[in-house]
Amino acid sequence: MKYKIVVFIFFFSSLSCIAQVEEENKKQFISGNLSTKSVSDKNAFLDSVSIKDYKIISYQKDTTYLDTSLTIQKEYKFNYLRKDDFELLPFSNVGQSYNKLGHVFSGATQFPQLGANAKHFNYMQAEDINYYHVPTPVTELFFKTVMEQGQLADGFFTANTSERFNFSIANKGLRSLGKYQNIRSSVGNFRFTVNFRSKNNRYFLRGHWVSQDIANQENGGITNRSQFESGEEEFTDRSRIDVAFQDAENFLVGKRYFIDHRYYLKQNKDSIKYAKISLGHQFNYETKLYRYLQTSADDFFGDSFQSANLVDRSQLRAMFNKVDVTYDNHITGEVSLKAISYNYDYFFKSILFTNSGVIQNQLKGNEFALEASWNKQIGDFAIDFDGVTNISGELGGTNITASAFYKLKNAGFAKIGVHSSSRMPDFNALLYQSNYIAYNWQNDQVFQKQDQKGAELTLNLNKWFNISVNYDILDNYTYFTTSSEAEGAQVIPVQNNGSINYLKVKFSNEFKLGKFALANTVMYQNVDQDNLVLNVPELVTRNTLYFSDHLFKKAMYLQTGITFKYFSSHYTDAYNPLLAEFYTQNTEKFGGFPLIDFFINAKVKQTRIYLKAEHFNSPFSEAKFYSAPDYPYRDFIVRFGLVWNFFI
């Protein structure tokens, strides 16, 4: 029913905007640079519109434009997440989780998150939402087939109702039964945004409302690996392979209300005395619910308090407010002083009394912090600094980032940055309650704040290569691992006592010879640690050899090629469906197998068409490819999809 409502809204909005475009042709615009036009100038206006006038504004207020080209990067992003998943390894079904092949520790949040991190790969944070400014209404339709009985679709529409007000509405929906028993995925991501500026250009507002639900049936993995690895014809139908259980499901739902607005008190545009003083306010209220359901208790997780109708439920309500005063001129750059308030309420249904003590049902409080930022640009050189420190509260600590950027003339850019952060672990590591006895703990008075320090260097030479080097030092790193003292698959949060030193070097380039090209991405990782806590493959590589050309008198643009991906063997993290978390295991190594895809992509006008034979080498390979222990990777499958943009 909800999809019918979304379709109706899309249709009604389109009709309304078409009518408004016709009625207000005199007020047509492109980015505020075109003068008022009469009705007779309509065709001239439409002819003057270029693709660069369809602007996309990020959370950081960086502006790009709508890109309808067909490139190898678009091929890498044509997936469930709609972004390059080079450092991720998907599970067998679309909409399940991903195992990490690499880590990013910069950009840490100031305060703990809910947890259930295995379900957050497709969860859109406030930083993932874009805003728009377009001369005519735009629609984008994304579609891709899935593994079994379902589809993946993402519909998007945006329009400016006037030169100063834009709205967008979008919804991504997924349903996929999957090849194995009890792994159905059902996902929805609904987004609505607004972008507004006043007539005198002194007040700016952008905001969004997002509603997301991610539901997965969970089977606990296969229980007899020989059925998968033997190659017996009976088990080529993967639904015949035995799994741990068939009555479990986990569910994540979130709703967010976000507003970011600014008012300029003073705006002197004189080239010598140029200065701006403004007041800003950012508001973010978000509710999250994580739930694990199971019809009957299973000794897979150990003993339980009850034998049937198990429901584990954790909730987080968080309200974030930030106000700032910002001064900007051509000498000092932009200087901003900010005050932050964070109110949180993480809770369960009731207090739990155990033999080892009382486990509370709630972590609730207020955090206050101060923040200062500065950025300055001198020609092709730019400096950015941002520092936050808590002045009240127990969860947050400090978060400092600094970077220097230099634009190389006609070549690319160079960037160097440092970061340091300190905060408590996620809420599900501090407090958790479950029907399974072993999954109850309270660590808010035991665990210390995690400390992360790091540096990064990026050198991008457009015509030659792109290389990035990241080095991070992690103290009090908090992770999940198995407990040797309990029966069943008990997974508990643990803090590492020593330091972890993590190095990641990532190199990419592309060679072109006529109509052929070879795109390469190679990542090297090294971890120095006393215990095997942070386990990653030493080498990850992706190489794509492809051919591109125009066909049918340039009516179609074609790209076809082969992608080879490989990652070295390592102690792959295991997956726990009750917590929706990955945990460290040091008993089995996985990896060391190639993933080869063949693709044919084409562009006809503004439509990109994608056809791919995924993992087509699997019928000729030894069946020991896993995404995580007891969770096989995908078999060979052919999938089809498209991205279609059209303009009114």
ROMAR-492622 format. One line per 2 residues: number of its first residue (from 0); their letters; for each residue x, y, z of C-alpha. Coordinates in Angstrom, 3 decimals. Layout:
BEGIN
NUM> a> X:Y:Z | ...
END
This chain:
BEGIN
0> mk> 0.000:0.000:0.000 | 2.819:2.430:0.903
2> yk> 4.349:2.033:-2.553 | 1.036:2.987:-4.167
4> iv> 0.978:6.127:-2.053 | 4.505:7.032:-3.123
6> vf> 3.628:6.501:-6.806 | 0.576:8.726:-6.390
8> if> 2.654:11.471:-4.783 | 5.191:11.257:-7.603
10> ff> 2.439:11.510:-10.214 | 0.621:14.387:-8.492
12> ss> 3.860:16.307:-7.957 | 4.804:15.896:-11.599
14> ls> 1.464:17.253:-12.793 | 1.628:20.168:-10.364
16> ci> 5.114:21.133:-11.453 | 4.273:20.873:-15.147
18> aq> 1.365:23.242:-14.598 | 3.533:25.637:-12.648
20> ve> 6.261:25.658:-15.277 | 3.691:26.580:-17.909
22> ee> 2.062:29.219:-15.728 | 5.229:30.910:-14.490
24> nk> 7.428:30.832:-17.552 | 8.286:34.474:-16.924
26> kq> 10.002:33.415:-13.712 | 12.033:30.567:-15.113
28> fi> 15.601:30.484:-13.944 | 18.857:28.665:-13.930
30> sg> 20.763:28.944:-10.662 | 19.594:32.513:-10.285
32> nl> 21.639:33.725:-13.276 | 18.958:34.039:-15.961
34> st> 16.796:37.113:-16.295 | 12.985:36.997:-16.288
36> ks> 11.584:35.519:-19.509 | 8.318:35.936:-21.296
38> vs> 6.160:33.073:-22.480 | 7.424:33.560:-26.032
40> dk> 10.981:32.923:-24.773 | 10.147:29.478:-23.435
42> na> 11.969:27.549:-26.125 | 15.013:29.792:-25.821
44> fl> 15.047:29.147:-22.103 | 14.885:25.385:-22.526
46> ds> 17.652:25.514:-25.117 | 19.846:27.441:-22.704
48> vs> 19.553:24.833:-19.937 | 22.574:22.554:-19.539
50> ik> 23.096:19.486:-17.391 | 25.322:21.545:-15.063
52> dy> 22.299:23.634:-14.078 | 20.818:20.614:-12.269
54> ki> 22.657:21.088:-8.996 | 23.158:18.591:-6.175
56> is> 24.141:20.007:-2.763 | 25.700:17.668:-0.198
58> yq> 25.490:17.741:3.593 | 28.872:19.535:3.603
60> kd> 27.366:22.068:1.118 | 29.603:20.951:-1.722
62> tt> 27.833:21.398:-5.058 | 27.963:19.004:-8.001
64> yl> 25.562:18.432:-10.876 | 23.445:15.610:-12.215
66> dt> 25.616:13.186:-14.181 | 23.960:10.996:-16.820
68> sl> 27.189:9.661:-18.332 | 28.144:5.979:-18.530
70> ti> 31.566:5.334:-16.972 | 33.340:2.484:-15.262
72> qk> 32.710:4.223:-11.935 | 28.971:4.077:-12.663
74> ey> 29.395:0.317:-13.203 | 31.012:-0.010:-9.774
76> kf> 28.140:1.938:-8.163 | 25.296:0.026:-9.812
78> ny> 24.425:-2.056:-6.757 | 22.158:-2.194:-3.737
80> lr> 24.098:0.524:-1.868 | 24.485:2.681:-5.000
82> kd> 28.127:3.357:-4.170 | 31.450:1.669:-4.843
84> df> 31.655:-1.440:-2.623 | 35.335:-2.239:-3.256
86> el> 36.055:-2.614:0.492 | 32.942:-4.712:1.150
88> lp> 32.011:-8.351:0.590 | 28.244:-8.923:0.199
90> fs> 26.314:-11.871:1.599 | 24.430:-14.264:-0.661
92> nv> 21.163:-12.312:-0.764 | 20.650:-8.689:-1.757
94> gq> 19.730:-6.654:1.315 | 21.686:-8.824:3.730
96> sy> 24.821:-7.504:5.350 | 28.399:-6.972:4.128
98> nk> 31.676:-8.133:5.612 | 34.370:-5.464:5.701
100> lg> 37.566:-5.935:3.705 | 38.910:-2.595:4.949
102> hv> 38.156:0.020:7.608 | 37.730:3.793:7.779
104> fs> 38.348:5.364:11.193 | 38.325:9.029:10.226
106> ga> 35.032:10.891:10.517 | 34.089:9.282:13.835
108> tq> 30.851:10.471:15.434 | 30.965:12.582:18.587
110> fp> 28.554:10.320:20.487 | 27.784:6.567:20.595
112> ql> 25.332:5.053:18.135 | 22.630:2.415:18.646
114> ga> 24.746:-0.518:17.448 | 23.438:-3.363:15.243
116> na> 26.091:-2.187:12.797 | 25.601:-5.083:10.377
118> kh> 22.224:-3.576:9.457 | 23.482:-0.037:8.872
120> fn> 25.243:-0.404:5.517 | 22.072:0.730:3.713
122> ym> 20.855:2.983:6.523 | 21.019:6.573:5.259
124> qa> 22.538:8.933:7.791 | 22.006:12.704:7.746
126> ed> 25.351:13.028:5.944 | 24.051:10.813:3.102
128> in> 21.110:13.041:2.179 | 21.496:15.462:-0.733
130> yy> 19.559:18.626:-1.588 | 18.761:20.032:-5.016
132> hv> 18.302:23.122:-7.165 | 16.988:22.472:-10.673
134> pt> 15.612:24.605:-13.542 | 13.006:21.982:-14.535
136> pv> 11.561:18.943:-12.734 | 13.765:15.819:-12.775
138> te> 12.927:12.159:-12.272 | 15.316:9.254:-11.827
140> lf> 14.239:5.619:-11.821 | 16.618:2.872:-10.703
142> fk> 15.807:-0.816:-11.143 | 17.771:-4.040:-10.707
144> tv> 16.783:-7.679:-10.503 | 17.565:-9.645:-7.346
146> me> 18.342:-13.256:-6.433 | 14.880:-14.761:-6.251
148> qg> 11.271:-13.517:-6.275 | 11.546:-9.764:-5.951
150> ql> 13.166:-6.611:-7.248 | 15.205:-3.587:-6.204
152> ad> 13.794:-0.189:-7.208 | 14.627:3.397:-6.281
154> gf> 12.424:6.240:-7.523 | 13.391:9.906:-7.173
156> ft> 11.707:13.202:-8.135 | 12.776:16.801:-7.544
158> an> 11.490:20.198:-8.667 | 11.796:23.886:-7.889
160> ts> 8.352:25.382:-7.289 | 10.028:28.788:-7.490
162> er> 13.536:30.085:-7.973 | 14.108:29.883:-4.211
164> fn> 12.327:26.700:-3.099 | 13.113:23.106:-4.032
166> fs> 11.718:19.832:-2.787 | 12.556:16.217:-3.538
168> ia> 10.860:12.931:-2.770 | 12.344:9.450:-3.127
170> nk> 11.827:5.879:-2.053 | 14.035:2.800:-2.373
172> gl> 12.279:-0.532:-1.988 | 13.711:-4.044:-1.982
174> rs> 12.306:-7.521:-1.684 | 14.394:-10.617:-2.369
176> lg> 13.645:-14.159:-1.249 | 17.237:-15.379:-1.694
178> ky> 18.594:-18.785:-2.654 | 18.904:-20.288:0.834
180> qn> 16.226:-21.041:3.396 | 14.930:-18.211:5.584
182> ir> 17.014:-15.274:4.295 | 14.337:-13.045:2.764
184> ss> 15.190:-9.324:2.665 | 12.636:-6.511:2.766
186> vg> 13.862:-2.912:2.822 | 12.404:0.577:2.462
188> nf> 14.185:3.964:2.457 | 11.814:6.938:2.094
190> rf> 13.302:10.460:1.795 | 11.756:13.911:1.550
192> tv> 13.895:17.074:1.374 | 13.421:20.828:1.088
194> nf> 15.899:23.547:0.121 | 14.995:27.244:0.490
196> rs> 16.606:30.682:0.339 | 14.933:34.019:0.997
198> kn> 14.438:36.717:-1.617 | 17.161:38.917:-0.106
200> nr> 19.566:35.940:0.157 | 19.979:36.360:3.913
202> yf> 18.112:33.281:5.122 | 18.823:29.715:3.981
204> lr> 17.107:26.527:5.081 | 17.389:22.883:4.164
206> gh> 15.797:19.935:5.849 | 14.655:16.373:5.416
208> wv> 12.421:13.687:6.786 | 13.595:10.118:6.382
210> sq> 11.815:6.879:7.290 | 13.689:3.596:6.941
212> di> 12.967:-0.052:7.691 | 15.343:-2.973:7.126
214> an> 13.919:-6.454:7.782 | 15.828:-9.715:7.295
216> qe> 14.963:-13.300:7.943 | 17.946:-14.924:9.673
218> ng> 18.935:-18.588:9.323 | 22.127:-18.545:11.394
220> gi> 24.198:-19.865:8.481 | 24.527:-23.366:7.032
222> tn> 25.078:-26.239:9.462 | 26.699:-28.753:7.098
224> rs> 29.426:-27.231:4.938 | 29.950:-30.464:3.022
226> qf> 26.535:-29.966:1.428 | 27.741:-26.660:-0.023
228> es> 31.302:-27.695:-0.833 | 30.735:-31.219:-2.197
230> ge> 29.331:-30.102:-5.532 | 26.643:-32.786:-5.375
232> ee> 23.820:-32.080:-7.793 | 21.222:-32.377:-5.047
234> ft> 22.591:-29.295:-3.298 | 23.049:-27.066:-6.336
236> dr> 19.535:-26.065:-5.327 | 20.756:-24.079:-2.311
238> sr> 17.346:-24.194:-0.621 | 18.048:-27.865:0.202
240> id> 21.088:-27.049:2.329 | 20.469:-27.324:6.079
242> va> 20.518:-24.081:8.060 | 20.667:-23.350:11.787
244> fq> 17.071:-22.142:12.190 | 14.058:-21.112:10.134
246> da> 11.986:-18.974:12.497 | 14.153:-15.929:13.237
248> en> 14.060:-12.371:11.952 | 15.719:-9.087:12.868
250> fl> 14.397:-5.646:12.103 | 15.746:-2.100:12.176
252> vg> 13.494:0.931:11.775 | 14.456:4.578:11.997
254> kr> 12.829:7.978:11.540 | 14.697:11.257:11.387
256> yf> 13.685:14.943:11.319 | 16.499:17.250:10.260
258> id> 16.720:21.047:9.829 | 19.796:23.143:9.032
260> hr> 19.189:26.886:8.634 | 21.246:30.062:8.669
262> yy> 20.578:33.815:8.817 | 23.098:36.453:7.720
264> lk> 23.168:39.470:10.022 | 25.703:41.344:7.941
266> qn> 26.794:40.838:4.373 | 29.236:43.352:2.896
268> kd> 30.133:42.357:-0.645 | 32.677:45.090:-1.239
270> si> 35.776:43.431:-2.709 | 38.020:45.101:-0.108
272> ky> 35.772:45.004:2.968 | 34.067:41.711:2.098
274> ak> 32.653:40.196:5.308 | 29.735:38.056:6.457
276> is> 28.360:37.440:9.932 | 25.729:34.751:10.354
278> lg> 23.830:32.719:12.925 | 23.225:29.032:12.277
280> hq> 21.175:26.280:13.858 | 21.096:22.553:13.169
282> fn> 18.405:20.271:14.604 | 18.338:16.480:14.327
284> ye> 15.788:14.277:16.067 | 16.000:10.564:15.371
286> tk> 14.319:7.459:16.738 | 15.651:3.944:16.162
288> ly> 14.303:0.533:17.040 | 16.183:-2.759:16.719
290> ry> 14.256:-5.997:17.263 | 15.143:-9.691:17.111
292> lq> 12.260:-12.187:16.874 | 12.307:-15.975:17.147
294> ts> 9.364:-18.333:17.388 | 11.125:-20.992:19.490
296> ad> 14.271:-20.816:21.606 | 17.312:-22.491:20.073
298> df> 20.420:-23.713:21.907 | 22.435:-22.076:19.112
300> fg> 22.617:-19.047:21.472 | 22.577:-21.027:24.733
302> ds> 19.906:-21.109:27.434 | 16.953:-18.728:27.368
304> fq> 14.487:-17.283:29.858 | 11.510:-18.538:27.849
306> sa> 10.992:-21.293:25.302 | 8.746:-19.588:22.734
308> nl> 7.865:-16.204:21.213 | 11.198:-14.564:21.941
310> vd> 11.340:-10.798:21.343 | 14.486:-8.740:22.007
312> rs> 13.924:-5.028:21.604 | 16.245:-2.024:22.046
314> ql> 15.355:1.605:21.304 | 17.193:4.893:21.013
316> ra> 15.753:8.393:20.918 | 18.284:11.128:20.320
318> mf> 17.918:14.883:19.868 | 20.854:16.929:18.611
320> nk> 21.008:20.741:18.569 | 23.890:22.909:17.405
322> vd> 23.963:26.713:17.264 | 26.828:28.759:15.871
324> vt> 28.108:32.244:15.197 | 30.184:32.489:12.024
326> yd> 32.383:35.292:10.747 | 33.820:35.217:7.238
328> nh> 36.062:37.673:5.395 | 38.857:37.567:2.841
330> it> 41.635:37.926:5.442 | 40.680:35.597:8.304
332> ge> 38.697:33.082:6.304 | 35.623:31.530:7.909
334> vs> 35.683:31.231:11.701 | 32.830:29.577:13.561
336> lk> 32.077:29.051:17.273 | 29.417:26.476:18.121
338> ai> 27.545:25.072:21.104 | 26.150:21.524:21.019
340> sy> 23.419:19.842:23.043 | 22.767:16.089:22.758
342> ny> 19.882:14.430:24.570 | 19.679:10.615:24.465
344> dy> 17.424:7.884:25.780 | 18.491:4.281:25.107
346> ff> 16.177:1.786:26.758 | 14.682:-1.680:27.127
348> ks> 11.351:-2.783:28.543 | 12.279:-3.519:32.166
350> il> 15.093:-3.909:34.709 | 16.655:-7.382:34.776
352> ft> 17.706:-9.132:38.008 | 20.362:-11.824:37.540
354> ns> 22.562:-13.941:39.820 | 25.511:-11.686:39.004
356> gv> 23.667:-8.440:39.670 | 21.101:-5.988:38.355
358> iq> 21.085:-4.908:34.717 | 19.386:-1.569:34.231
360> nq> 16.931:-0.974:31.422 | 17.982:2.544:30.452
362> lk> 20.868:4.882:29.671 | 19.585:8.429:29.603
364> gn> 21.180:11.840:29.838 | 22.316:15.125:28.328
366> ef> 25.652:15.977:26.768 | 26.988:19.463:26.131
368> al> 29.967:20.313:23.948 | 31.762:23.260:22.411
370> ea> 33.073:23.332:18.864 | 35.310:25.658:16.877
372> sw> 36.072:25.504:13.174 | 38.189:27.479:10.741
374> nk> 38.728:27.226:7.031 | 40.719:29.471:4.762
376> qi> 41.432:29.376:1.052 | 44.350:31.138:-0.599
378> gd> 44.369:30.567:-4.324 | 44.686:26.828:-4.905
380> fa> 45.558:26.164:-1.257 | 42.979:25.510:1.499
382> id> 43.156:24.753:5.220 | 40.362:23.259:7.348
384> fd> 40.206:22.740:11.106 | 37.396:21.504:13.334
386> gv> 37.569:20.700:17.044 | 34.867:19.510:19.451
388> tn> 35.189:18.830:23.162 | 32.656:17.758:25.764
390> is> 32.098:20.072:28.726 | 29.361:17.971:30.359
392> ge> 28.291:14.336:30.074 | 29.894:10.895:30.101
394> lg> 29.532:9.651:26.518 | 31.440:12.094:24.348
396> gt> 35.036:13.237:24.520 | 36.941:15.080:21.846
398> ni> 36.866:15.056:18.079 | 39.537:16.981:16.148
400> ta> 40.179:17.047:12.411 | 42.576:19.183:10.406
402> sa> 43.528:19.089:6.744 | 45.456:20.973:4.090
404> fy> 44.455:20.801:0.430 | 46.340:21.949:-2.656
406> kl> 44.911:21.934:-6.160 | 47.487:20.953:-8.748
408> kn> 47.093:22.933:-11.946 | 45.558:20.763:-14.665
410> ag> 46.657:17.650:-12.796 | 44.547:16.872:-9.703
412> fa> 45.127:17.599:-6.022 | 47.148:16.729:-2.931
414> ki> 45.691:16.513:0.565 | 47.058:15.770:4.007
416> gv> 44.973:15.413:7.156 | 45.044:14.342:10.801
418> hs> 42.249:13.312:13.137 | 41.764:12.407:16.783
420> ss> 38.616:11.307:18.583 | 37.500:9.950:21.931
422> rm> 34.084:8.625:22.916 | 32.337:5.707:24.610
424> pd> 31.511:2.569:22.575 | 28.108:2.065:20.969
426> fn> 25.084:1.628:23.231 | 24.645:-2.110:22.568
428> al> 28.162:-2.703:23.924 | 27.390:-0.636:27.051
430> ly> 23.994:-2.165:27.818 | 22.051:-5.053:26.340
432> qs> 19.117:-7.267:27.321 | 17.938:-10.451:25.625
434> ny> 15.768:-13.505:26.190 | 18.968:-15.504:25.810
436> ia> 20.683:-15.504:29.191 | 24.245:-15.082:27.905
438> yn> 23.302:-11.904:26.002 | 22.708:-9.646:28.968
440> wq> 25.347:-7.175:30.158 | 25.970:-3.675:31.467
442> nd> 29.380:-2.071:30.837 | 28.779:1.680:31.066
444> qv> 30.789:1.828:34.317 | 33.384:-0.699:33.104
446> fq> 34.373:0.320:29.605 | 36.591:3.318:28.943
448> kq> 36.411:5.745:26.061 | 37.796:4.570:22.743
450> dq> 40.674:6.692:21.450 | 41.450:6.964:17.749
452> kg> 44.294:8.952:16.231 | 45.322:8.963:12.621
454> ae> 46.783:10.670:9.601 | 46.013:10.441:5.904
456> lt> 47.712:11.493:2.706 | 46.035:11.603:-0.713
458> ln> 47.668:12.351:-4.033 | 45.383:12.469:-7.063
460> ln> 46.999:12.898:-10.470 | 44.043:12.683:-12.811
462> kw> 45.851:11.325:-15.843 | 48.152:8.970:-13.989
464> fn> 47.003:7.580:-10.648 | 45.313:8.166:-7.305
466> is> 46.987:6.989:-4.097 | 45.881:7.337:-0.475
468> vn> 47.726:6.334:2.689 | 45.938:6.043:6.049
470> yd> 47.594:5.291:9.366 | 45.503:4.886:12.538
472> il> 46.300:4.129:16.180 | 43.423:2.614:18.167
474> dn> 43.343:2.446:21.983 | 40.577:0.784:24.016
476> yt> 39.209:-0.559:20.737 | 35.854:-2.199:21.485
478> yf> 34.770:-5.252:19.514 | 32.599:-8.353:19.787
480> tt> 34.042:-11.829:20.160 | 33.048:-15.282:21.415
482> ss> 33.196:-16.158:25.099 | 35.125:-19.306:26.007
484> ea> 33.259:-19.552:29.307 | 29.764:-20.070:27.918
486> eg> 28.016:-22.730:25.899 | 26.347:-21.941:22.606
488> aq> 27.228:-19.106:20.259 | 27.655:-16.457:22.928
490> vi> 29.141:-13.227:21.656 | 30.156:-10.494:24.093
492> pv> 31.665:-6.993:23.831 | 35.324:-6.695:24.841
494> qn> 37.783:-3.822:25.068 | 41.311:-4.351:23.816
496> ng> 43.970:-3.410:26.377 | 46.812:-2.620:24.001
498> si> 47.195:-0.351:20.996 | 46.345:-1.341:17.430
500> ny> 48.332:0.204:14.581 | 46.515:0.027:11.254
502> lk> 48.027:0.947:7.888 | 46.043:1.096:4.648
504> vk> 47.483:2.024:1.260 | 45.084:2.276:-1.679
506> fs> 46.197:2.794:-5.277 | 44.069:3.214:-8.397
508> ne> 44.751:4.117:-12.002 | 43.433:3.567:-15.497
510> fk> 45.284:2.841:-18.727 | 43.572:3.620:-22.025
512> lg> 44.566:2.436:-25.476 | 42.130:3.376:-28.203
514> kf> 38.727:1.981:-27.310 | 40.125:-0.335:-24.633
516> al> 40.867:0.515:-21.002 | 42.218:-1.223:-17.909
518> an> 41.023:0.142:-14.540 | 42.935:-1.050:-11.466
520> tv> 42.400:-0.644:-7.735 | 44.808:-2.264:-5.273
522> my> 44.706:-2.020:-1.478 | 47.443:-3.134:0.925
524> qn> 46.777:-3.389:4.672 | 48.960:-4.138:7.665
526> vd> 47.895:-4.425:11.312 | 50.325:-4.361:14.239
528> qd> 48.552:-5.712:17.340 | 49.269:-7.906:20.372
530> nl> 46.065:-9.901:19.913 | 44.224:-10.817:16.716
532> vl> 41.484:-8.212:17.134 | 41.338:-6.244:13.885
534> nv> 41.567:-8.859:11.135 | 41.662:-7.738:7.494
536> pe> 43.097:-9.188:4.266 | 46.597:-8.031:3.483
538> lv> 45.787:-7.564:-0.198 | 42.582:-6.618:-2.037
540> tr> 42.612:-5.995:-5.779 | 40.066:-5.206:-8.489
542> nt> 40.965:-5.061:-12.177 | 38.557:-4.280:-15.001
544> ly> 39.406:-4.686:-18.687 | 36.702:-3.104:-20.832
546> fs> 35.846:-1.816:-24.303 | 33.864:1.393:-25.052
548> dh> 32.472:2.748:-28.311 | 29.525:4.534:-29.926
550> lf> 27.201:2.406:-32.056 | 24.303:2.953:-34.472
552> kk> 25.438:6.400:-35.616 | 26.121:7.367:-32.003
554> am> 22.568:6.503:-30.920 | 24.038:4.112:-28.323
556> yl> 27.174:4.161:-26.215 | 28.411:0.683:-25.260
558> qt> 30.737:-0.537:-22.508 | 31.554:-4.217:-22.040
560> gi> 34.268:-5.974:-20.106 | 35.428:-8.293:-17.335
562> tf> 36.083:-7.435:-13.686 | 38.449:-9.544:-11.578
564> ky> 38.395:-9.117:-7.781 | 40.562:-10.942:-5.252
566> fs> 41.318:-10.667:-1.539 | 43.893:-12.661:0.386
568> sh> 43.036:-15.263:3.005 | 42.494:-13.950:6.540
570> yt> 40.557:-14.561:9.757 | 37.248:-13.309:8.374
572> da> 34.850:-11.819:10.922 | 31.853:-13.994:11.784
574> yn> 28.240:-12.813:11.905 | 25.831:-12.921:14.842
576> pl> 22.162:-12.474:13.781 | 20.856:-11.877:17.309
578> la> 22.971:-8.733:17.772 | 23.241:-7.920:14.051
580> ef> 26.972:-7.495:14.643 | 30.144:-8.995:13.232
582> yt> 32.544:-10.507:15.729 | 36.212:-11.457:15.739
584> qn> 37.130:-15.128:15.287 | 40.662:-16.547:15.104
586> te> 40.072:-20.205:14.245 | 39.389:-20.218:10.489
588> kf> 40.744:-18.314:7.525 | 38.618:-17.511:4.482
590> gg> 39.312:-15.732:1.227 | 41.945:-16.329:-1.399
592> fp> 39.368:-16.930:-4.136 | 38.727:-14.842:-7.285
594> li> 35.415:-13.154:-8.096 | 34.991:-12.630:-11.845
596> df> 32.095:-10.707:-13.417 | 31.269:-10.093:-17.078
598> fi> 29.195:-7.024:-17.932 | 27.567:-5.316:-20.910
600> na> 26.383:-1.759:-20.288 | 24.810:0.692:-22.704
602> kv> 23.544:4.270:-22.728 | 20.654:5.421:-24.925
604> kq> 19.933:9.129:-24.406 | 19.556:9.525:-20.624
606> tr> 19.004:5.814:-19.948 | 21.815:3.541:-18.745
608> iy> 21.219:-0.201:-19.157 | 23.214:-2.772:-17.185
610> lk> 23.566:-6.523:-17.738 | 26.006:-8.553:-15.643
612> ae> 26.993:-12.199:-15.193 | 28.092:-12.164:-11.542
614> hf> 30.705:-14.600:-10.240 | 30.543:-16.513:-13.521
616> ns> 33.672:-18.481:-12.565 | 31.920:-20.179:-9.610
618> pf> 30.809:-23.315:-11.575 | 34.478:-23.956:-12.374
620> se> 35.838:-23.108:-8.912 | 36.118:-25.067:-5.699
622> ak> 33.029:-24.299:-3.617 | 34.854:-22.779:-0.664
624> fy> 33.861:-19.164:-1.185 | 32.334:-17.626:1.945
626> sa> 31.333:-14.108:2.952 | 31.641:-15.093:6.625
628> pd> 31.995:-18.415:8.464 | 28.970:-20.588:7.526
630> yp> 27.622:-17.876:5.190 | 28.441:-18.775:1.544
632> yr> 29.119:-16.094:-1.030 | 26.903:-15.806:-4.115
634> df> 26.799:-18.390:-6.884 | 26.797:-17.492:-10.574
636> iv> 23.788:-15.369:-11.523 | 22.808:-13.047:-14.377
638> rf> 21.210:-9.770:-13.321 | 19.721:-6.890:-15.281
640> gl> 18.938:-3.280:-14.451 | 18.720:0.325:-15.582
642> vw> 18.930:3.936:-14.467 | 16.619:6.315:-16.324
644> nf> 16.659:10.097:-15.990 | 14.068:12.234:-17.674
646> fi> 13.433:15.964:-17.588 | 10.158:17.839:-17.918
END
